[in-house]
Amino acid sequence: MPLGQFSPADLAIDMGTDHTRIYVRGKGIVVNEASVVAMDSERNGRIVAIGDSAEEVAGRSDKRIRVLHPVQQGKITDLETAQLMIQYFVNKAIGSVRLKPRAIAVKPIGCTRMEESIFRRTVETIGCRAMVLADSIIASGLGAGLTVFEPQGSFIVDIGAGKTEIAMASMGGIVLSHSIPVAGAQIDREIVEYIRREYEMSIVGRTAEQIKFDLTDISREDTSGRYIVVRGRDIATGMPTTAEIRIEGIRSAVCTMLDQILEAIKWVLSRVPPEMCVDVLKNGIIVCGGSSQLPKLDEMISAAFGVPAVIAREAGECAVLGAGYMADHFEVYNNPAENKKL
């Protein structure tokens, strides 16, 4: 019998630019798939695939198949497609339900009222009987094991696929924050452009992503003269080709984007209230999000600001794990006045 067929399930939902993750109370993360929908444009928009299977279709099908990404830079940009996607994932997570689930849904910090309304309308399509929208940075802090509901400051940097969010959190709220549309996807595009420009070769984003994580140390120059072998398409001939790409060139391309993230961190650090500076020095900077896995990124951040930086465990899943903790204590988090009790 599927979980929830005769009883309700409490869920945590994190719809990210790159992946959608769903946590089910008592089971943990049960869905972790690409935020992608493949649709047949010649058959009244018939859904061909959703999630990881839709991502595999990209670039491997004829032109009538449209591959849609309904979440861009952390925001829902295609409401109807996002609703179809989340319905599919929730059905996959808990099956058909007679008693509708309760949900904690993660939303980006700094949402406008319209953007927040779109998030709410998207999640409401699953027919949940109760829902709470949680700020992503608070959820990420909880998922990283931080005491974000205590009277002390937690400095959190969440580097996702579509955007980077930086915030000082305390007492369950955000003291100050800043976000920029620079994160994993933009780093991948910079690598794609670098290889196109320097080697006249075209590669796809997933190849760039793999190259990015294959770097050994992002924090300092690589003077070893090492190369990696990359496969792609020759721009001049259109033929498949292989090239040896210099590691230091890739690192430099990545650092072009990371410099913008460091500037955003500096912007927030320079505005931390004096009484909270001691918390930053004591607890350091906690870095999470899927793109925080760049090798030695913590050392780069520490060197830039003279403050300890730590990559959270299970960094890419902190937001959904934190929202999952909230789902495990739904009655408390559905009543913000009671949050201080946890």
MIMARGU-487997 format. One record per residue: residue in three letters; x, y, z of N, C-alpha, C in turn. Coordinates in steps of 0.05 Angstrom, whole numbers, padded with zeros to 5 digits, always signed. Each point is the difference from the previous one (the first is absolute). Layout:
ALAXYZXYZXYZ...
This chain:
MET+00017-00024+00000-00017+00024+00000+00018+00025+00000PRO-00003+00018-00019+00016+00025+00000-00004+00016+00025LEU+00023+00012+00010-00002+00017+00023-00021+00022-00005GLY-00018+00003+00019-00020+00021-00001-00026-00008-00014GLN-00004-00026-00007-00024-00007-00014-00024+00003+00019PHE+00004-00007+00026-00022+00003+00019+00006+00020+00022SER+00024+00012-00001+00008+00019+00020+00015+00023-00013PRO+00000+00024+00012+00014+00022-00012+00030-00003+00003ALA+00014+00015-00017+00029+00001+00001+00009+00029+00002ASP+00020+00005+00016+00012+00026+00001+00024+00001-00018LEU+00001+00020-00017+00021+00002-00021+00016+00025+00003ALA+00025-00001-00010+00016+00024-00004+00007+00000-00030ILE-00003+00023-00012+00004+00003-00029+00020+00022-00006ASP+00020-00007-00015+00020+00020-00008+00002-00001-00031MET-00013+00020-00013+00001+00002-00029+00023+00018-00008GLY+00022-00012-00008+00023+00015-00008+00003+00003-00030THR+00018+00018-00008+00005+00004-00028+00009-00026-00014ASP+00017-00015+00014+00011-00024-00012-00014-00025+00009HIS-00007-00002+00025-00013-00025+00011-00024+00007+00017THR-00019-00018+00000-00022+00001+00019+00003-00023+00020ARG-00002+00007+00025+00003-00021+00021-00025+00000+00018ILE-00009-00024+00007-00023-00003+00017+00008-00019+00023TYR-00006+00010+00024+00005-00015+00025-00027-00009+00011VAL-00002-00025+00008-00025-00010+00012+00006-00007+00029ARG-00017+00011+00018+00004-00005+00028+00001-00030+00006GLY+00021-00008+00014+00004-00028+00007+00015-00016-00021LYS+00005+00012-00023+00014-00015-00021+00025+00015-00010GLY+00001+00027+00004+00023+00015-00011-00005+00009-00028ILE+00022+00005-00015-00002+00010-00027-00007-00023-00018VAL-00023+00002-00013-00009-00023-00017+00000+00008-00030VAL+00002+00026-00006+00002+00009-00028+00023+00020-00001ASN+00017-00004-00019+00023+00018-00005+00005-00001-00030GLU-00015+00016-00016+00002-00002-00029+00002+00027-00013ALA+00008+00000-00025+00004+00025-00015-00027+00015-00003SER+00001+00026+00003-00024+00017-00003-00004+00005-00030VAL-00008-00021-00014-00002+00001-00030-00025-00015-00008VAL-00013+00011-00021-00024-00013-00012+00004+00000-00030ALA-00004-00024-00012+00002-00003-00029-00029-00002-00011MET-00006+00016-00021-00027+00002-00010+00000-00002-00030ASP-00020-00014-00011-00003-00003-00029-00017+00023-00011SER+00013+00018-00014-00014+00024-00009-00020-00006-00022GLU+00002-00023-00013-00018-00007-00022-00024-00016+00009ARG-00001-00007+00025-00022-00016+00010-00014+00014+00024ASN-00007+00025-00005-00014+00015+00020+00015+00002+00027GLY+00026+00001-00002+00016+00003+00024+00000-00025+00017ARG-00002-00023-00012+00000-00025+00016+00027-00003+00014ILE-00001-00007+00026+00024-00004+00016+00014-00026-00009VAL+00026+00003-00007+00016-00023-00008+00015-00012+00024ALA+00011+00018+00016+00015-00009+00023+00003+00023+00020ILE+00005-00007+00025+00004+00020+00021+00023-00009+00018GLY+00016+00019+00008+00022-00007+00018+00025-00009-00014ASP+00014-00020+00012+00025-00009-00012-00004-00011-00028SER-00022-00014-00004-00004-00012-00027-00005+00022-00021ALA-00011+00023+00009-00004+00022-00019+00027+00013-00006GLU+00018+00001+00019+00026+00011-00004+00016-00016-00021GLU-00004-00026+00001+00014-00018-00019-00010+00005-00029VAL-00024+00010-00003-00011+00006-00026+00013+00024-00013ALA+00009+00019+00017+00012+00025-00010+00023-00005-00020GLY-00003+00011-00024+00021-00003-00020+00000-00027-00014ARG-00018-00018+00007+00000-00027-00012-00027-00006-00013SER-00015+00020-00006-00027-00004-00013-00004+00020-00022ASP-00021-00005-00016-00005+00018-00022-00012+00026+00010LYS-00004+00019-00019-00007+00027+00008-00028+00003+00011ARG-00017-00021-00003-00027+00003+00011+00000-00003+00030ILE+00021-00012+00012+00002-00003+00029+00012+00025+00012ARG-00015+00014+00016+00010+00023+00015+00007-00008+00028VAL+00024+00008+00008+00010-00005+00027-00002+00026+00016LEU-00017-00001+00020-00007+00024+00016+00013+00000+00027HIS+00009+00023+00009+00011+00003+00027-00018+00021+00014PRO-00020-00008+00015-00019+00019+00011+00010+00017+00023VAL+00024-00007+00011+00012+00016+00021+00026+00012-00010GLN+00002+00026+00001+00024+00014-00010+00010+00019+00022GLN+00026-00003+00006+00013+00017+00021-00017+00000+00025GLY-00010-00024+00007-00015-00003+00025-00029+00008-00001LYS-00009+00012-00022-00027+00009-00003-00016-00017-00019ILE-00026-00003+00005-00017-00015-00018-00008+00019-00023THR+00008-00008-00024-00005+00017-00023-00021-00011-00018ASP-00008-00025+00005-00021-00013-00016-00018-00015+00019LEU-00022+00014+00008-00017-00010+00021-00013-00027-00007GLU-00012-00001-00024-00014-00024-00008+00018-00025-00001THR+00024+00004-00011+00019-00022-00002+00010-00008+00028ALA+00005+00020+00017+00009-00006+00027-00021-00015+00016GLN-00026+00006-00005-00021-00014+00014-00001-00030-00009LEU+00003-00004-00026+00000-00028-00010+00024-00015+00011MET+00023+00013+00002+00024-00012+00010-00003-00008+00030ILE-00010+00019+00016-00002-00006+00029-00021-00021+00005GLN-00022+00000-00015-00020-00021+00003+00012-00028-00005TYR+00016-00001-00021+00013-00026-00007+00018-00009+00022PHE+00017+00018+00010+00019-00007+00021-00014-00008+00026VAL-00021+00014+00007-00014-00006+00025-00014-00027-00002ASN-00012-00005-00023-00012-00027-00005+00021-00022+00002LYS+00023+00006-00010+00022-00020+00001+00009-00004+00028ALA-00001+00021+00016+00010-00001+00028-00020-00014+00019ILE-00026+00005-00003-00019-00011+00020-00023-00015-00012GLY-00001-00002-00027-00023-00014-00012-00025+00016+00002SER-00023-00012-00007-00025+00013+00002-00009+00002+00030VAL-00012+00022+00007-00007+00004+00028-00029+00006+00003ARG-00012-00010+00021-00028+00008+00007+00000+00024+00018LEU+00018+00000+00020+00004+00023+00017+00023+00016-00011LYS-00004+00025-00007+00020+00016-00013+00024+00006+00018PRO+00024+00002-00011+00023+00005+00016+00002+00028+00010ARG+00017+00004+00020+00009+00027+00008+00028+00004-00011ALA+00006+00025-00006+00026+00005-00014+00014+00024+00010ILE+00027-00003+00003+00018+00022+00004+00014+00004-00027ALA-00004+00023-00012+00012+00006-00027+00021+00022+00003VAL+00023-00006-00012+00023+00019+00002-00004+00022-00022LYS+00003+00025+00008-00001+00022-00020+00026+00016+00003PRO+00008+00013-00022+00025+00017+00001-00004+00023+00019ILE+00022+00010+00011-00002+00024+00016-00005+00024-00019GLY-00013+00020+00011-00005+00024-00015-00021-00002-00021CYS-00018-00020+00003-00022-00003-00019-00019+00024+00000THR-00009+00009-00023-00021+00019-00001-00026-00014+00007ARG-00021+00016+00005-00026-00012+00006-00010-00017-00023MET+00005+00009-00024-00008-00015-00023+00015-00026-00003GLU+00026+00001+00004+00016-00025-00001-00008-00019+00022GLU-00005+00010+00024-00009-00017+00021-00027-00012-00006SER-00018+00015-00012-00026-00010-00008+00003-00023-00021ILE+00019+00003-00018+00004-00021-00020+00010-00025+00013PHE+00018+00002+00019+00010-00024+00015-00024-00013+00014ARG-00017+00016+00013-00022-00011+00014-00020-00014-00019ARG-00005+00013-00022-00019-00012-00020+00011-00026-00011THR+00027-00001-00004+00012-00025-00010-00003-00023+00019VAL+00006+00005+00025-00002-00022+00020-00029-00007+00006GLU-00018+00019-00001-00028-00005+00006-00012-00020-00020THR+00013-00002-00023-00012-00018-00021+00000-00029+00009ILE+00017-00007+00021+00000-00028+00009-00023-00005+00019GLY-00016+00021+00007-00023-00003+00017+00006-00002+00029CYS+00022+00012+00009+00008-00002+00028-00020+00014+00018ARG-00005-00011+00023-00020+00012+00018+00012+00022+00018ALA+00026+00001+00001+00014+00022+00014+00027+00004-00012MET+00010+00025-00001+00025+00005-00012+00014+00024+00014VAL+00026-00003+00003+00017+00022+00010+00022+00005-00020LEU+00005+00025-00007+00023+00007-00016+00023+00008+00018ALA+00023-00013-00005+00023+00005+00017+00022+00014-00017ASP+00013+00020+00012+00023+00012-00014+00022-00020-00004SER+00010-00001-00024+00020-00020-00007+00025+00001+00018ILE+00008+00024+00008+00025+00003+00015-00004-00010+00029ILE-00025+00003+00011-00006-00011+00026-00001-00031-00001ALA-00013-00010-00021-00001-00029-00004+00028-00011-00003SER+00017+00013-00016+00027-00010-00004+00016+00001+00026GLY-00004+00021+00016+00014+00001+00025-00008-00023+00018LEU-00026-00006+00002-00009-00023+00016+00012-00026-00011GLY+00000-00003-00027+00011-00024-00012+00030-00003+00005ALA+00014+00022+00004+00029-00001+00005+00006-00003+00030GLY-00021-00002+00016+00003-00004+00028+00004+00025+00017LEU-00007+00023-00011+00004+00025+00014-00024+00006+00018THR+00004+00015+00021-00021+00007+00018-00012+00027-00008VAL-00013+00000-00023-00010+00025-00012-00024+00012+00015PHE-00011-00015+00019-00022+00011+00016+00009+00009+00028GLU+00026+00000+00004+00012+00009+00025+00009+00029-00002PRO+00004+00014+00022+00008+00028-00001+00030+00003-00005GLN+00009-00011-00022+00028+00003-00009+00000+00001-00031GLY+00020+00013-00011+00000+00003-00029+00012-00024-00014SER-00012-00008-00023+00011-00020-00017+00004+00012-00028PHE+00025+00000-00009+00006+00011-00026+00000-00023-00021ILE-00018+00001-00019-00005-00022-00018+00003+00009-00029VAL+00015-00015-00015+00003+00004-00029-00011-00024-00015ASP-00020+00003-00016-00013-00022-00014+00005+00004-00030ILE+00018-00016-00011+00007+00002-00029-00015-00022-00014GLY-00022+00007-00013-00015-00020-00014+00007-00002-00029ALA-00020-00007-00016+00005-00002-00029-00006+00027-00014GLY-00022+00014+00009-00008+00024-00014+00007+00026+00014LYS+00005-00001+00026+00006+00024+00015+00016-00006+00025THR+00013+00020+00010+00014-00002+00026-00014+00018+00020GLU-00006-00011+00023-00013+00015+00022+00019+00001+00023ILE+00003+00024+00011+00017+00005+00024-00017+00013+00021ALA+00001-00009+00024-00017+00012+00021+00012-00004+00028MET-00007+00019+00017+00005-00003+00029-00027-00006+00012ALA-00002-00023+00013-00025-00009+00011+00002-00001+00031SER-00022+00006+00013-00001-00002+00029-00029+00000+00009MET-00006-00015+00021-00027-00001+00012-00021-00008-00021GLY+00007-00016-00019-00019-00009-00020-00006+00020-00022GLY+00015+00022+00000-00004+00020-00021+00026+00008-00014ILE-00003+00016-00020+00024+00009-00015+00006+00029+00007VAL+00024+00003+00012+00008+00027+00009+00007+00017-00024LEU+00016-00011-00019+00005+00013-00025+00008-00021-00020SER-00005+00006-00026+00005-00020-00021+00006+00014-00026HIS+00011-00016-00018+00006+00009-00027+00000-00025-00018SER-00009+00003-00024+00001-00022-00019+00008+00011-00027ILE+00014-00017-00015+00009+00007-00027-00006-00023-00019PRO-00005+00006-00026-00006-00022-00019+00025-00012-00011VAL+00018-00007+00017+00025-00013-00007+00003-00024+00017ALA+00002-00024-00012+00003-00025+00015+00009-00022-00020GLY-00007-00024+00006+00010-00023-00015-00005+00001-00030ALA-00024+00008-00008-00007+00000-00029+00016+00021-00014GLN+00005+00023+00012+00015+00021-00012+00030-00008-00002ILE+00010-00014+00020+00027-00010-00001+00003-00019-00023ASP-00019-00018-00003+00000-00019-00022+00001+00014-00027ARG-00017+00021-00003+00000+00014-00025+00026+00014-00006GLU+00013+00010+00021+00027+00012-00003+00020-00020-00010ILE-00001-00024+00010+00018-00021-00010-00006-00007-00029VAL-00026-00002-00007-00008-00006-00028+00011+00022-00018GLU-00003+00025+00008+00009+00022-00016+00031+00001-00003TYR+00013-00006+00022+00030-00001+00000+00010-00021-00020ILE-00012-00024+00000+00009-00021-00018-00008+00007-00029ARG-00023+00012-00004-00007+00009-00027+00019+00021-00011ARG+00007+00019+00018+00018+00022-00009+00029-00009-00004GLU+00010-00016+00018+00029-00006+00000+00006-00025-00016TYR-00020-00019-00003+00006-00025-00013-00019-00005-00024GLU-00017+00019-00005-00019-00002-00022-00015-00027+00000MET-00009-00007+00024-00015-00025+00004-00025+00006+00016SER-00022-00013-00007-00025+00003+00014-00005-00024+00018ILE-00006+00006+00026-00007-00021+00019-00027+00007+00013VAL-00012-00019+00012-00026+00005+00013+00005+00007+00030GLY-00021+00010+00012+00002+00009+00028+00008-00022+00019ARG-00011-00024-00004+00007-00022+00018+00029-00007-00001THR+00012+00002-00024+00029-00005-00002+00015+00021+00015ALA-00008+00025-00002+00012+00022+00014-00002-00004+00030GLU-00023-00010+00009-00004-00005+00029+00020-00020+00010GLN+00004-00022-00015+00019-00021+00008+00028+00011+00001ILE+00007+00016-00020+00027+00013-00001+00004+00017+00025LYS-00020+00015+00008+00001+00018+00023+00007-00016+00025PHE-00013-00022+00004+00004-00015+00025+00025-00018-00001ASP+00012-00002-00024+00025-00015-00003+00025+00016+00007LEU-00004+00027+00004+00022+00016+00008+00010-00009+00027THR+00026+00002+00005+00011-00010+00025+00002+00021+00022ASP+00002+00026-00008+00002+00021+00020-00007+00027-00013ILE-00023+00010+00008-00009+00025-00013+00012+00025+00014SER+00013-00004+00023+00009+00022+00016+00028+00011-00008ARG+00015-00014-00017+00026+00010-00008+00007-00009-00028GLU+00018+00014-00013+00008-00006-00027+00012-00028-00002ASP-00006-00013-00023+00012-00026-00006+00024+00004-00018THR+00023-00003+00011+00025+00005-00016+00012-00026-00011SER-00015-00022+00002+00010-00026-00009-00001-00003-00030GLY-00015+00017-00013-00003-00003-00029-00018-00023-00008ARG-00017-00009+00018-00017-00024-00006-00021+00007-00020TYR-00009-00021-00015-00021+00002-00019-00021-00022+00006ILE-00024+00004-00009-00021-00020+00001-00011-00005-00028VAL-00008-00024-00006-00011-00007-00026-00030+00006+00000VAL-00009+00015-00019-00029+00008-00002-00010-00007-00028ARG-00024-00012-00001-00012-00007-00025-00023+00019-00007GLY-00002+00008-00025-00022+00018-00008-00002+00001-00030ARG-00009+00022-00011-00004+00003-00029+00018+00023-00010ASP+00014-00005-00021+00017+00020-00013-00019+00021-00013ILE+00004+00026+00008-00018+00021-00010+00003+00004-00030ALA+00024-00002-00010+00005+00005-00029-00011-00022-00017THR+00003-00025+00007-00007-00023-00017-00027-00012+00008GLY-00008+00004+00025-00024-00013+00010+00004-00029+00008MET+00025-00010-00001+00006-00028+00005+00007-00004+00030PRO-00005-00024+00010+00009-00007+00027+00030+00003+00002THR+00009+00010+00023+00029+00004+00003+00008-00003+00029THR+00026-00002+00005+00011-00002+00027+00022+00021+00002ALA+00002+00012+00023+00021+00020+00004+00011-00002+00028GLU+00026+00007+00003+00012+00002+00026-00002+00028+00010ILE-00014+00004+00022-00007+00026+00011+00018+00006+00024ARG+00012+00023+00000+00018+00007+00022-00016+00005+00026ILE+00008-00013+00021-00014+00002+00026-00001+00029+00010GLU+00023+00014-00002+00001+00027+00011-00019+00019-00014GLY-00004-00005-00027-00019+00016-00014-00029-00004+00010ILE-00007-00025+00006-00026-00005+00011-00003+00013+00027ARG+00021-00002+00017-00002+00012+00027-00004+00030-00002SER+00014+00013-00019-00002+00029-00003-00029+00007-00009ALA-00011-00016-00018-00028+00005-00009-00019-00002+00024VAL+00004-00021+00016-00018-00003+00023+00003+00023+00020CYS+00025+00009+00004+00005+00021+00020-00012+00027-00009THR-00004+00003-00026-00014+00024-00009-00027+00002+00012MET-00014-00022+00003-00026-00001+00012+00002+00001+00031LEU+00019-00014+00011+00003-00001+00029+00007+00027+00011ASP+00014+00016-00015+00007+00027+00010-00026+00016+00005GLN-00021-00004-00016-00025+00014+00004-00014-00010+00026ILE+00003-00026+00005-00012-00012+00025+00015+00011+00024LEU+00027+00002-00002+00016+00011+00022-00008+00029+00006GLU-00005+00016-00022-00008+00027+00004-00027+00002+00014ALA-00018-00019-00006-00027+00000+00013+00003-00007+00029ILE+00018-00020+00007+00005-00006+00028+00011+00024+00015LYS+00019+00014-00013+00012+00024+00012-00021+00021+00006TRP-00019+00003-00019-00021+00020+00004-00016-00006+00026VAL-00007-00025+00004-00015-00007+00024+00018+00002+00025LEU+00024-00011-00001+00018+00000+00023+00005+00029+00010SER+00003+00018-00019+00006+00028+00008-00023+00014+00013ARG-00023-00012-00001-00024+00012+00012-00011-00016+00024VAL+00014-00020+00009-00008-00015+00023+00000+00018+00025PRO-00022+00001+00015-00001+00016+00025+00024-00006+00018PRO+00012+00020+00012+00024-00004+00017-00004-00022+00021GLU-00024-00001+00012-00005-00020+00021+00000-00029-00011MET-00002-00003-00026-00001-00026-00012+00027-00008-00012CYS+00019+00019-00001+00026-00007-00012+00014-00022+00016VAL-00004+00000+00026+00012-00021+00017-00011-00028-00008ASP-00026-00001-00008-00012-00025-00009+00013-00010-00026VAL+00006+00019-00018+00013-00008-00025+00028-00011+00005LEU+00015+00014+00017+00027-00008+00006+00000-00027+00015LYS-00020-00004+00017-00001-00025+00016-00010-00024-00017ASN-00022+00005-00015-00013-00022-00014+00009-00003-00029GLY+00012+00022-00011+00010-00001-00027-00022+00003-00021ILE+00007-00004-00025-00019+00001-00022-00007-00028-00008ILE-00025-00007+00000-00010-00026-00008-00008+00001-00030VAL+00011-00017-00016-00005+00001-00029-00015-00026-00007CYS-00022+00003-00015-00016-00023-00008-00010+00005-00029GLY-00016-00019-00009-00009+00002-00028+00017-00019-00017GLY-00012-00009-00022+00013-00020-00017+00026+00010-00012SER+00003+00026-00005+00024+00010-00013+00022+00007+00021SER-00005-00005+00025+00020+00005+00021+00021-00023+00000GLN-00004-00020-00017+00018-00023+00000+00026+00005-00016LEU+00003+00024-00010+00025+00005-00015+00024-00004+00019PRO+00020-00015-00009+00023-00007+00017+00014+00024+00012LYS+00002-00001+00027+00014+00021+00016-00014+00027-00002LEU-00026+00001-00006-00014+00025+00001+00000+00013+00027ASP-00002-00017+00021+00001+00010+00027+00026+00015+00006GLU+00022-00011-00010+00026+00013+00004+00001+00027-00014MET-00012+00002-00024+00000+00025-00014-00016+00021+00015ILE-00023-00007+00011-00016+00019+00015+00014+00008+00026SER+00012-00019+00014+00015+00006+00025+00023+00020-00006ALA+00015-00006-00021+00022+00018-00007-00009+00028-00007ALA-00023+00002-00013-00010+00026-00009-00009+00018+00023PHE-00010-00012+00022-00012+00016+00021+00012-00004+00027GLY+00019-00019+00003+00012-00005+00026-00020-00011+00020VAL-00020-00013-00010-00021-00012+00017-00002-00030-00007PRO-00001-00018+00020-00003-00028-00007-00024-00005-00017ALA+00003-00017-00020-00023-00008-00017-00001-00031-00001VAL-00024-00010+00002-00005-00029+00001-00021-00007-00021ILE+00006-00021-00015-00020-00011-00019-00018-00019+00016ALA-00026+00005-00001-00018-00017+00016+00000-00029-00010ARG-00006-00018+00017-00004-00028-00008-00025-00002-00016GLU+00000-00017-00020-00023-00003-00018-00009+00028-00010ALA+00019+00015-00009-00004+00029-00006-00022+00005-00020GLY-00002-00018-00021-00020+00004-00020-00029-00005+00009GLU-00003-00013+00023-00026-00008+00009-00008+00014+00026CYS+00016+00020+00008-00006+00014+00026-00027+00012+00001ALA-00009+00013-00022-00026+00013+00000-00023-00019+00005VAL+00000-00023-00015-00022-00019+00003+00002-00014+00027LEU+00025-00005+00010+00002-00013+00026-00010+00018+00022GLY+00007+00026-00002-00010+00019+00020-00030+00003-00002ALA-00011+00001-00024-00029+00001-00003-00013-00026+00010GLY+00015-00022-00003-00009-00026+00010-00002+00000+00030TYR+00019+00013+00013-00001+00002+00029-00024+00016+00009MET-00007+00021-00016-00024+00015+00006-00025-00017-00005ALA+00000-00016-00020-00022-00018-00005-00004-00020+00022ASP+00023-00009+00012-00002-00019+00022-00012+00013+00025HIS+00001+00027+00001-00012+00015+00022-00020+00020-00011PHE-00018-00010-00017-00017+00018-00015-00017+00018+00018GLU-00011-00011+00022-00017+00016+00017+00014+00025+00011VAL+00026-00003+00006+00015+00022+00011+00005+00021-00022TYR+00009-00009-00024+00007+00019-00020-00024+00011-00015ASN-00023-00011+00004-00025+00012-00010-00010+00022+00018ASN+00014+00003+00022-00006+00022+00019+00026+00014+00007PRO+00008+00020-00016+00026+00012+00003+00005+00010+00029ALA-00021+00007+00014+00004+00010+00027+00012-00021+00019GLU-00003-00026-00008+00009-00022+00016+00028-00009-00009ASN+00011+00011-00021+00026-00010-00010+00022+00001+00021LYS-00001+00020+00017+00021+00003+00020+00002-00024+00019LYS-00020-00017+00001+00000-00022+00018+00018-00023-00010LEU+00008+00000-00026+00017-00021-00010+00029+00008+00003
